[in-house]
Amino acid sequence: MENVKNKKSRLAFPDMAKAAGIALVVVSHDLYAPEKLRSYACTVSVAVFFVIAGMLVFLSGKKDRPFTAILKDRALRLIVPYICFSVIDILMLMYMNKKTGAELISGIDTAVIRTVSLNGVSVLWFLSAIFFSEFLWLLLLKCGDRCFKNETAGAVFSFAAAGFLWGLAEVLYGFFTAEEKSMTALMVMQTILRIFPATVLMGYGHIFYLLYERTGLKDALAGKKRSIADMLTALLLLGVSFVASSKNVTADLRTFFFGNIFLYVVTALAGSFGLLLFFKAFESLKEKLIFKIISFYGRESLIIMLTHTDLLVLYYAEVISFILMNRISFIGPLLQTFIIIGGVFVLELPLIFVIERFFPFLAGGGSRHGRKA
């Protein structure tokens, strides 16, 4: 989160939106989740993290910091966990091969190629994508500042440039996949091209909050009226995003596959801003226990993202859900999904404690409490 000395002044709603985002990440990896919900989660779960990252670029004033300082900070927070968990993934794969009687190095070559190409094993693609997209967005912002004296105009210019690059990337990917390519070449191409849509999502988040503060929308309504307006707008946006998702195929930013791009963008943005505004309506209640718990899971979302599949947390949560389903007859697929999310969050607690206490470098540095994410 933004660099805030006074913990009480820290905005809670981005953390709470990240908690919802990581819950959707779990849903996207849960093969037993209802198909439409899982398809929706595949788009919104990733998009909301890039949108929030763009907001935090604005709130933290990163574009005014030297690139070398940003590089050091982001390498510590993103690339070090990427390397560590890549090694863990490869060792886990070797262990599973030995346990199942498969050839010890079966699949290791693919895992190594994914790691070296920064395509990422399992969920690790997200770390390289957010690392490079943040740098591209900051570079575009600096270019915008040089071209325009007005900050808003510069940000809009930067966003337009990011959109152009995404369009260009789509054209290049079309030419690239017209002929059969090697797996390595495809992985490298996906690693490079997905940076551009990720940058667009980041740009949306940045411009949204810039306009929100600069145009006076932040203070347009007061107290309960503002919360009610945020809530109603959030519900409308979430409804729109779910309908748009149901009309599209299951999109996957990792593999640069979006189906209908218009529907993808509507789903991603309406869903992301819907979650942000939903939790913003509860910002004044952030000291309540339930919202403290939600914020906690948002702050620890990186650990949950990196461990819920690779360390089999999701698997055990699914096992628990099936045990409950065998004993409680009214549990259907949707309720099972919520049980699995809850199971993952509970099972993650000891992992969060151990990593934060003894291996903080796995999560990008020191404790995440009260520091920027």
C-alpha positions as a Markdown table, in Angstrom:
| # | Residue | x | y | z |
|---|---|---|---|---|
| 1 | Met | 0.0 | 0.0 | 0.0 |
| 2 | Glu | 1.1 | 3.6 | -0.2 |
| 3 | Asn | 3.9 | 4.7 | 2.1 |
| 4 | Val | 2.0 | 6.0 | 5.1 |
| 5 | Lys | 3.7 | 6.7 | 8.4 |
| 6 | Asn | 0.5 | 6.9 | 10.4 |
| 7 | Lys | -1.2 | 3.5 | 10.2 |
| 8 | Lys | -4.6 | 5.0 | 11.0 |
| 9 | Ser | -4.4 | 7.1 | 7.8 |
| 10 | Arg | -3.9 | 4.1 | 5.6 |
| 11 | Leu | -6.7 | 3.5 | 3.1 |
| 12 | Ala | -8.4 | 0.2 | 3.9 |
| 13 | Phe | -10.7 | -0.3 | 0.9 |
| 14 | Pro | -7.9 | -1.2 | -1.6 |
| 15 | Asp | -6.7 | -3.9 | 0.8 |
| 16 | Met | -10.3 | -5.2 | 1.2 |
| 17 | Ala | -10.7 | -5.2 | -2.6 |
| 18 | Lys | -7.5 | -7.2 | -2.8 |
| 19 | Ala | -9.0 | -9.7 | -0.4 |
| 20 | Ala | -12.0 | -10.1 | -2.7 |
| 21 | Gly | -9.5 | -10.4 | -5.6 |
| 22 | Ile | -7.5 | -13.2 | -4.0 |
| 23 | Ala | -10.8 | -15.0 | -3.2 |
| 24 | Leu | -11.6 | -14.8 | -6.9 |
| 25 | Val | -8.1 | -16.1 | -7.7 |
| 26 | Val | -9.0 | -19.2 | -5.5 |
| 27 | Val | -12.3 | -19.6 | -7.4 |
| 28 | Ser | -10.5 | -19.4 | -10.8 |
| 29 | His | -8.3 | -22.3 | -9.8 |
| 30 | Asp | -11.1 | -24.3 | -8.2 |
| 31 | Leu | -12.3 | -26.8 | -10.8 |
| 32 | Tyr | -15.5 | -27.5 | -8.9 |
| 33 | Ala | -16.7 | -23.9 | -8.9 |
| 34 | Pro | -19.8 | -23.1 | -11.0 |
| 35 | Glu | -18.6 | -22.6 | -14.6 |
| 36 | Lys | -19.9 | -19.0 | -15.1 |
| 37 | Leu | -18.5 | -17.9 | -11.7 |
| 38 | Arg | -15.1 | -19.4 | -12.5 |
| 39 | Ser | -15.1 | -17.8 | -15.9 |
| 40 | Tyr | -15.9 | -14.4 | -14.3 |
| 41 | Ala | -13.2 | -15.0 | -11.6 |
| 42 | Cys | -10.6 | -15.7 | -14.3 |
| 43 | Thr | -11.0 | -12.1 | -15.6 |
| 44 | Val | -11.7 | -10.0 | -12.6 |
| 45 | Ser | -9.4 | -11.7 | -10.1 |
| 46 | Val | -6.3 | -10.7 | -12.0 |
| 47 | Ala | -7.6 | -7.3 | -13.3 |
| 48 | Val | -8.3 | -5.9 | -9.9 |
| 49 | Phe | -4.7 | -6.3 | -8.8 |
| 50 | Phe | -3.4 | -4.4 | -11.8 |
| 51 | Val | -6.1 | -1.7 | -11.3 |
| 52 | Ile | -5.1 | -1.3 | -7.7 |
| 53 | Ala | -1.4 | -1.2 | -8.6 |
| 54 | Gly | -2.2 | 1.7 | -10.9 |
| 55 | Met | -4.0 | 3.5 | -8.1 |
| 56 | Leu | -1.0 | 3.0 | -5.8 |
| 57 | Val | 1.3 | 4.4 | -8.4 |
| 58 | Phe | -0.7 | 7.6 | -8.2 |
| 59 | Leu | -1.1 | 7.6 | -4.4 |
| 60 | Ser | 2.6 | 6.9 | -3.7 |
| 61 | Gly | 4.0 | 9.4 | -6.2 |
| 62 | Lys | 6.3 | 6.7 | -7.7 |
| 63 | Lys | 6.7 | 8.5 | -11.0 |
| 64 | Asp | 8.7 | 11.2 | -9.2 |
| 65 | Arg | 11.1 | 8.7 | -7.8 |
| 66 | Pro | 14.4 | 7.7 | -9.5 |
| 67 | Phe | 14.1 | 4.6 | -11.7 |
| 68 | Thr | 17.0 | 2.9 | -9.9 |
| 69 | Ala | 15.3 | 3.2 | -6.5 |
| 70 | Ile | 12.0 | 1.8 | -7.9 |
| 71 | Leu | 13.9 | -1.1 | -9.6 |
| 72 | Lys | 15.6 | -2.1 | -6.4 |
| 73 | Asp | 12.3 | -2.0 | -4.5 |
| 74 | Arg | 10.3 | -3.9 | -7.0 |
| 75 | Ala | 13.0 | -6.5 | -7.6 |
| 76 | Leu | 13.0 | -7.2 | -3.9 |
| 77 | Arg | 9.2 | -7.4 | -3.6 |
| 78 | Leu | 8.5 | -9.3 | -6.9 |
| 79 | Ile | 11.6 | -10.8 | -8.5 |
| 80 | Val | 13.0 | -12.4 | -5.4 |
| 81 | Pro | 9.7 | -14.2 | -4.6 |
| 82 | Tyr | 9.5 | -15.2 | -8.3 |
| 83 | Ile | 12.9 | -16.9 | -8.1 |
| 84 | Cys | 12.3 | -18.5 | -4.7 |
| 85 | Phe | 8.9 | -19.9 | -5.5 |
| 86 | Ser | 10.1 | -21.1 | -9.0 |
| 87 | Val | 12.7 | -23.2 | -7.2 |
| 88 | Ile | 10.1 | -24.5 | -4.8 |
| 89 | Asp | 7.8 | -25.4 | -7.7 |
| 90 | Ile | 10.5 | -27.3 | -9.4 |
| 91 | Leu | 11.4 | -29.2 | -6.3 |
| 92 | Met | 7.7 | -29.9 | -5.6 |
| 93 | Leu | 7.4 | -31.3 | -9.2 |
| 94 | Met | 10.4 | -33.6 | -8.6 |
| 95 | Tyr | 8.8 | -34.8 | -5.3 |
| 96 | Met | 5.5 | -35.5 | -7.0 |
| 97 | Asn | 7.3 | -37.3 | -9.8 |
| 98 | Lys | 9.1 | -39.5 | -7.3 |
| 99 | Lys | 5.9 | -40.1 | -5.3 |
| 100 | Thr | 3.8 | -41.1 | -8.4 |
| 101 | Gly | 6.6 | -43.2 | -9.9 |
| 102 | Ala | 7.1 | -41.0 | -12.9 |
| 103 | Glu | 10.5 | -40.1 | -14.3 |
| 104 | Leu | 12.2 | -37.8 | -11.8 |
| 105 | Ile | 12.8 | -35.0 | -14.3 |
| 106 | Ser | 9.5 | -35.3 | -16.2 |
| 107 | Gly | 8.2 | -31.8 | -16.8 |
| 108 | Ile | 11.2 | -30.2 | -15.3 |
| 109 | Asp | 12.4 | -28.9 | -18.7 |
| 110 | Thr | 9.1 | -27.1 | -19.3 |
| 111 | Ala | 9.2 | -25.6 | -15.8 |
| 112 | Val | 12.7 | -24.4 | -16.3 |
| 113 | Ile | 11.8 | -22.8 | -19.7 |
| 114 | Arg | 8.8 | -21.1 | -18.1 |
| 115 | Thr | 11.0 | -19.8 | -15.3 |
| 116 | Val | 13.9 | -18.5 | -17.4 |
| 117 | Ser | 11.5 | -16.9 | -20.0 |
| 118 | Leu | 9.6 | -15.2 | -17.1 |
| 119 | Asn | 6.5 | -16.9 | -18.4 |
| 120 | Gly | 6.2 | -18.3 | -14.9 |
| 121 | Val | 5.4 | -21.7 | -13.4 |
| 122 | Ser | 1.8 | -21.8 | -12.1 |
| 123 | Val | 0.7 | -18.4 | -10.7 |
| 124 | Leu | 4.2 | -16.9 | -10.9 |
| 125 | Trp | 3.5 | -15.3 | -14.2 |
| 126 | Phe | 1.7 | -12.6 | -12.3 |
| 127 | Leu | 4.9 | -11.4 | -10.6 |
| 128 | Ser | 6.8 | -10.8 | -13.8 |
| 129 | Ala | 3.7 | -9.2 | -15.5 |
| 130 | Ile | 3.2 | -6.7 | -12.7 |
| 131 | Phe | 6.9 | -6.0 | -12.5 |
| 132 | Phe | 7.3 | -5.1 | -16.1 |
| 133 | Ser | 3.9 | -3.4 | -16.6 |
| 134 | Glu | 4.5 | -1.1 | -13.7 |
| 135 | Phe | 7.8 | 0.0 | -15.2 |
| 136 | Leu | 6.2 | 0.5 | -18.6 |
| 137 | Trp | 3.4 | 2.6 | -17.0 |
| 138 | Leu | 5.9 | 4.7 | -15.1 |
| 139 | Leu | 7.9 | 5.2 | -18.3 |
| 140 | Leu | 4.8 | 6.3 | -20.2 |
| 141 | Leu | 3.9 | 8.6 | -17.3 |
| 142 | Lys | 7.3 | 10.3 | -17.5 |
| 143 | Cys | 6.8 | 10.7 | -21.2 |
| 144 | Gly | 3.4 | 12.2 | -20.6 |
| 145 | Asp | 4.8 | 14.7 | -18.1 |
| 146 | Arg | 7.4 | 15.8 | -20.6 |
| 147 | Cys | 4.7 | 16.4 | -23.3 |
| 148 | Phe | 2.1 | 18.1 | -21.1 |
| 149 | Lys | 2.4 | 20.4 | -18.1 |
| 150 | Asn | -1.1 | 19.3 | -16.9 |
| 151 | Glu | -0.8 | 16.0 | -14.9 |
| 152 | Thr | -4.2 | 14.8 | -16.0 |
| 153 | Ala | -3.5 | 15.4 | -19.7 |
| 154 | Gly | -0.1 | 13.6 | -19.3 |
| 155 | Ala | -1.8 | 10.6 | -17.7 |
| 156 | Val | -4.5 | 10.4 | -20.4 |
| 157 | Phe | -1.7 | 10.6 | -23.1 |
| 158 | Ser | 0.2 | 7.8 | -21.3 |
| 159 | Phe | -3.0 | 5.7 | -21.2 |
| 160 | Ala | -3.7 | 6.3 | -24.9 |
| 161 | Ala | -0.1 | 5.2 | -25.6 |
| 162 | Ala | -0.6 | 2.0 | -23.5 |
| 163 | Gly | -3.8 | 1.3 | -25.4 |
| 164 | Phe | -2.1 | 1.7 | -28.7 |
| 165 | Leu | 0.7 | -0.7 | -27.6 |
| 166 | Trp | -1.9 | -3.3 | -26.6 |
| 167 | Gly | -3.6 | -3.0 | -30.1 |
| 168 | Leu | -0.2 | -3.4 | -31.7 |
| 169 | Ala | 0.5 | -6.4 | -29.5 |
| 170 | Glu | -2.7 | -8.1 | -30.7 |
| 171 | Val | -1.7 | -7.6 | -34.3 |
| 172 | Leu | 1.8 | -9.0 | -33.6 |
| 173 | Tyr | 0.4 | -12.0 | -31.8 |
| 174 | Gly | -1.9 | -12.7 | -34.7 |
| 175 | Phe | 1.0 | -12.8 | -37.1 |
| 176 | Phe | 3.1 | -14.8 | -34.6 |
| 177 | Thr | 0.5 | -17.5 | -34.1 |
| 178 | Ala | -0.4 | -17.8 | -37.8 |
| 179 | Glu | 2.5 | -20.3 | -38.2 |
| 180 | Glu | 3.4 | -23.1 | -35.7 |
| 181 | Lys | 6.1 | -21.9 | -33.3 |
| 182 | Ser | 8.2 | -23.7 | -30.7 |
| 183 | Met | 6.9 | -23.8 | -27.1 |
| 184 | Thr | 9.8 | -21.6 | -26.0 |
| 185 | Ala | 9.1 | -18.9 | -28.6 |
| 186 | Leu | 5.5 | -18.9 | -27.6 |
| 187 | Met | 6.2 | -18.6 | -23.9 |
| 188 | Val | 8.6 | -15.7 | -24.6 |
| 189 | Met | 6.1 | -13.9 | -26.8 |
| 190 | Gln | 3.3 | -14.3 | -24.2 |
| 191 | Thr | 5.6 | -13.0 | -21.5 |
| 192 | Ile | 6.3 | -9.8 | -23.5 |
| 193 | Leu | 2.8 | -9.2 | -25.0 |
| 194 | Arg | 0.8 | -9.6 | -21.8 |
| 195 | Ile | 2.7 | -6.6 | -20.4 |
| 196 | Phe | 0.6 | -4.3 | -22.6 |
| 197 | Pro | -2.9 | -5.2 | -21.5 |
| 198 | Ala | -1.7 | -5.3 | -17.9 |
| 199 | Thr | -0.3 | -1.7 | -18.4 |
| 200 | Val | -3.7 | -0.6 | -19.7 |
| 201 | Leu | -5.4 | -2.0 | -16.6 |
| 202 | Met | -2.9 | -0.2 | -14.4 |
| 203 | Gly | -3.5 | 3.0 | -16.4 |
| 204 | Tyr | -7.2 | 2.7 | -15.7 |
| 205 | Gly | -6.6 | 2.5 | -12.0 |
| 206 | His | -4.2 | 5.4 | -12.0 |
| 207 | Ile | -6.5 | 7.7 | -14.0 |
| 208 | Phe | -9.6 | 6.7 | -12.1 |
| 209 | Tyr | -8.1 | 7.8 | -8.8 |
| 210 | Leu | -6.4 | 10.9 | -10.3 |
| 211 | Leu | -9.8 | 12.1 | -11.6 |
| 212 | Tyr | -11.5 | 11.0 | -8.4 |
| 213 | Glu | -9.3 | 13.4 | -6.4 |
| 214 | Arg | -8.7 | 16.2 | -8.9 |
| 215 | Thr | -12.3 | 16.7 | -10.0 |
| 216 | Gly | -13.8 | 16.9 | -6.5 |
| 217 | Leu | -15.7 | 13.7 | -6.8 |
| 218 | Lys | -14.0 | 12.6 | -3.6 |
| 219 | Asp | -15.8 | 15.4 | -1.6 |
| 220 | Ala | -19.0 | 15.7 | -3.7 |
| 221 | Leu | -21.0 | 13.7 | -1.3 |
| 222 | Ala | -20.6 | 13.4 | 2.5 |
| 223 | Gly | -21.1 | 10.7 | 5.1 |
| 224 | Lys | -23.8 | 8.2 | 4.5 |
| 225 | Lys | -24.9 | 9.7 | 1.2 |
| 226 | Arg | -21.5 | 9.0 | -0.3 |
| 227 | Ser | -21.4 | 5.4 | 1.1 |
| 228 | Ile | -24.9 | 4.8 | -0.4 |
| 229 | Ala | -23.8 | 6.2 | -3.7 |
| 230 | Asp | -20.7 | 4.1 | -3.7 |
| 231 | Met | -22.6 | 0.9 | -2.8 |
| 232 | Leu | -25.3 | 1.4 | -5.5 |
| 233 | Thr | -22.7 | 2.2 | -8.2 |
| 234 | Ala | -20.7 | -0.8 | -7.1 |
| 235 | Leu | -23.6 | -3.2 | -7.3 |
| 236 | Leu | -24.5 | -1.8 | -10.8 |
| 237 | Leu | -20.9 | -2.3 | -12.0 |
| 238 | Leu | -20.6 | -5.8 | -10.6 |
| 239 | Gly | -23.9 | -6.7 | -12.3 |
| 240 | Val | -22.7 | -5.3 | -15.6 |
| 241 | Ser | -19.4 | -7.1 | -15.3 |
| 242 | Phe | -21.0 | -10.5 | -14.6 |
| 243 | Val | -23.4 | -10.1 | -17.6 |
| 244 | Ala | -20.5 | -9.1 | -19.9 |
| 245 | Ser | -18.5 | -12.1 | -18.6 |
| 246 | Ser | -21.3 | -14.5 | -19.3 |
| 247 | Lys | -21.4 | -13.3 | -22.9 |
| 248 | Asn | -17.7 | -13.9 | -23.4 |
| 249 | Val | -15.5 | -17.0 | -23.3 |
| 250 | Thr | -13.2 | -17.7 | -20.4 |
| 251 | Ala | -10.3 | -15.2 | -20.8 |
| 252 | Asp | -6.8 | -15.7 | -19.7 |
| 253 | Leu | -4.3 | -12.8 | -19.5 |
| 254 | Arg | -1.5 | -15.2 | -18.9 |
| 255 | Thr | -1.8 | -16.8 | -22.3 |
| 256 | Phe | -2.9 | -13.5 | -24.0 |
| 257 | Phe | -6.3 | -14.9 | -24.8 |
| 258 | Phe | -9.3 | -12.5 | -24.3 |
| 259 | Gly | -12.1 | -13.8 | -26.6 |
| 260 | Asn | -14.1 | -10.6 | -27.3 |
| 261 | Ile | -11.7 | -7.8 | -26.2 |
| 262 | Phe | -14.6 | -5.3 | -25.6 |
| 263 | Leu | -16.4 | -7.8 | -23.3 |
| 264 | Tyr | -13.1 | -8.6 | -21.6 |
| 265 | Val | -12.4 | -4.9 | -20.9 |
| 266 | Val | -16.0 | -4.3 | -19.6 |
| 267 | Thr | -15.8 | -7.3 | -17.4 |
| 268 | Ala | -12.3 | -6.5 | -16.0 |
| 269 | Leu | -12.9 | -2.8 | -15.4 |
| 270 | Ala | -16.6 | -2.9 | -14.2 |
| 271 | Gly | -15.7 | -5.8 | -11.9 |
| 272 | Ser | -12.5 | -4.1 | -10.5 |
| 273 | Phe | -14.1 | -0.7 | -9.9 |
| 274 | Gly | -17.2 | -2.4 | -8.6 |
| 275 | Leu | -15.1 | -4.2 | -5.9 |
| 276 | Leu | -13.2 | -1.0 | -5.1 |
| 277 | Leu | -16.4 | 1.1 | -4.7 |
| 278 | Phe | -18.2 | -1.7 | -2.7 |
| 279 | Phe | -15.5 | -1.7 | -0.1 |
| 280 | Lys | -15.0 | 2.0 | -0.2 |
| 281 | Ala | -18.5 | 2.3 | 1.1 |
| 282 | Phe | -17.2 | 0.6 | 4.3 |
| 283 | Glu | -14.0 | 2.7 | 4.6 |
| 284 | Ser | -15.4 | 4.5 | 7.7 |
| 285 | Leu | -15.9 | 1.0 | 9.3 |
| 286 | Lys | -12.4 | -0.2 | 8.8 |
| 287 | Glu | -11.7 | -0.5 | 12.5 |
| 288 | Lys | -14.5 | -3.0 | 12.9 |
| 289 | Leu | -13.3 | -6.6 | 13.4 |
| 290 | Ile | -14.8 | -8.1 | 10.2 |
| 291 | Phe | -13.2 | -5.4 | 8.0 |
| 292 | Lys | -9.9 | -5.7 | 9.8 |
| 293 | Ile | -9.9 | -9.4 | 9.0 |
| 294 | Ile | -10.8 | -8.7 | 5.3 |
| 295 | Ser | -8.0 | -6.1 | 5.2 |
| 296 | Phe | -5.6 | -8.6 | 6.7 |
| 297 | Tyr | -6.2 | -11.1 | 3.9 |
| 298 | Gly | -5.8 | -8.3 | 1.4 |
| 299 | Arg | -2.4 | -7.3 | 2.8 |
| 300 | Glu | -1.4 | -11.0 | 2.7 |
| 301 | Ser | -2.8 | -11.6 | -0.8 |
| 302 | Leu | 0.6 | -12.2 | -2.3 |
| 303 | Ile | 1.4 | -15.0 | 0.1 |
| 304 | Ile | -2.0 | -16.6 | -0.6 |
| 305 | Met | -1.5 | -16.3 | -4.3 |
| 306 | Leu | 1.9 | -17.9 | -4.2 |
| 307 | Thr | 1.0 | -20.8 | -1.9 |
| 308 | His | -2.7 | -21.8 | -2.3 |
| 309 | Thr | -2.0 | -24.1 | -5.3 |
| 310 | Asp | 1.7 | -24.9 | -5.2 |
| 311 | Leu | 1.6 | -25.9 | -1.5 |
| 312 | Leu | -1.7 | -27.8 | -2.0 |
| 313 | Val | -3.7 | -25.5 | 0.3 |
| 314 | Leu | -6.5 | -25.4 | -2.3 |
| 315 | Tyr | -6.4 | -29.2 | -2.6 |
| 316 | Tyr | -7.0 | -29.7 | 1.1 |
| 317 | Ala | -9.7 | -27.1 | 1.2 |
| 318 | Glu | -11.5 | -29.0 | -1.6 |
| 319 | Val | -11.1 | -32.3 | 0.4 |
| 320 | Ile | -12.7 | -30.6 | 3.4 |
| 321 | Ser | -15.6 | -29.3 | 1.3 |
| 322 | Phe | -16.3 | -32.8 | -0.1 |
| 323 | Ile | -16.3 | -34.3 | 3.5 |
| 324 | Leu | -18.9 | -31.7 | 4.5 |
| 325 | Met | -20.9 | -32.3 | 1.3 |
| 326 | Asn | -21.1 | -36.0 | 2.2 |
| 327 | Arg | -22.5 | -35.2 | 5.6 |
| 328 | Ile | -24.7 | -32.1 | 4.8 |
| 329 | Ser | -27.1 | -32.7 | 2.0 |
| 330 | Phe | -28.1 | -29.1 | 1.2 |
| 331 | Ile | -24.5 | -28.0 | 0.2 |
| 332 | Gly | -24.6 | -27.3 | -3.5 |
| 333 | Pro | -21.8 | -26.1 | -5.9 |
| 334 | Leu | -22.1 | -22.4 | -5.0 |
| 335 | Leu | -22.0 | -23.0 | -1.3 |
| 336 | Gln | -19.2 | -25.5 | -1.8 |
| 337 | Thr | -17.2 | -22.7 | -3.5 |
| 338 | Phe | -17.6 | -20.4 | -0.5 |
| 339 | Ile | -16.6 | -23.3 | 1.8 |
| 340 | Ile | -13.4 | -23.8 | -0.3 |
| 341 | Ile | -12.6 | -20.1 | -0.1 |
| 342 | Gly | -13.1 | -20.1 | 3.6 |
| 343 | Gly | -11.0 | -23.3 | 3.9 |
| 344 | Val | -8.1 | -21.8 | 2.0 |
| 345 | Phe | -8.2 | -18.6 | 4.1 |
| 346 | Val | -8.1 | -20.6 | 7.3 |
| 347 | Leu | -5.4 | -23.0 | 6.1 |
| 348 | Glu | -3.3 | -20.1 | 4.9 |
| 349 | Leu | -3.0 | -18.6 | 8.4 |
| 350 | Pro | -0.1 | -20.8 | 9.6 |
| 351 | Leu | 1.7 | -20.3 | 6.3 |
| 352 | Ile | 1.3 | -16.6 | 6.5 |
| 353 | Phe | 2.7 | -16.6 | 10.1 |
| 354 | Val | 5.7 | -18.8 | 9.2 |
| 355 | Ile | 6.6 | -16.8 | 6.1 |
| 356 | Glu | 6.1 | -13.4 | 7.7 |
| 357 | Arg | 8.0 | -14.5 | 10.8 |
| 358 | Phe | 10.8 | -16.6 | 9.5 |
| 359 | Phe | 11.0 | -16.2 | 5.7 |
| 360 | Pro | 9.9 | -12.7 | 4.9 |
| 361 | Phe | 12.0 | -12.6 | 1.7 |
| 362 | Leu | 9.5 | -15.1 | 0.2 |
| 363 | Ala | 6.8 | -12.4 | 0.3 |
| 364 | Gly | 9.0 | -9.6 | -0.9 |
| 365 | Gly | 10.7 | -8.3 | 2.3 |
| 366 | Gly | 9.6 | -7.6 | 5.8 |
| 367 | Ser | 6.2 | -7.7 | 7.4 |
| 368 | Arg | 3.4 | -6.4 | 5.1 |
| 369 | His | 1.6 | -4.7 | 8.0 |
| 370 | Gly | 1.7 | -0.9 | 7.7 |
| 371 | Arg | 3.9 | -0.8 | 4.7 |
| 372 | Lys | 3.3 | -0.4 | 1.0 |
| 373 | Ala | 2.4 | -3.5 | -0.9 |
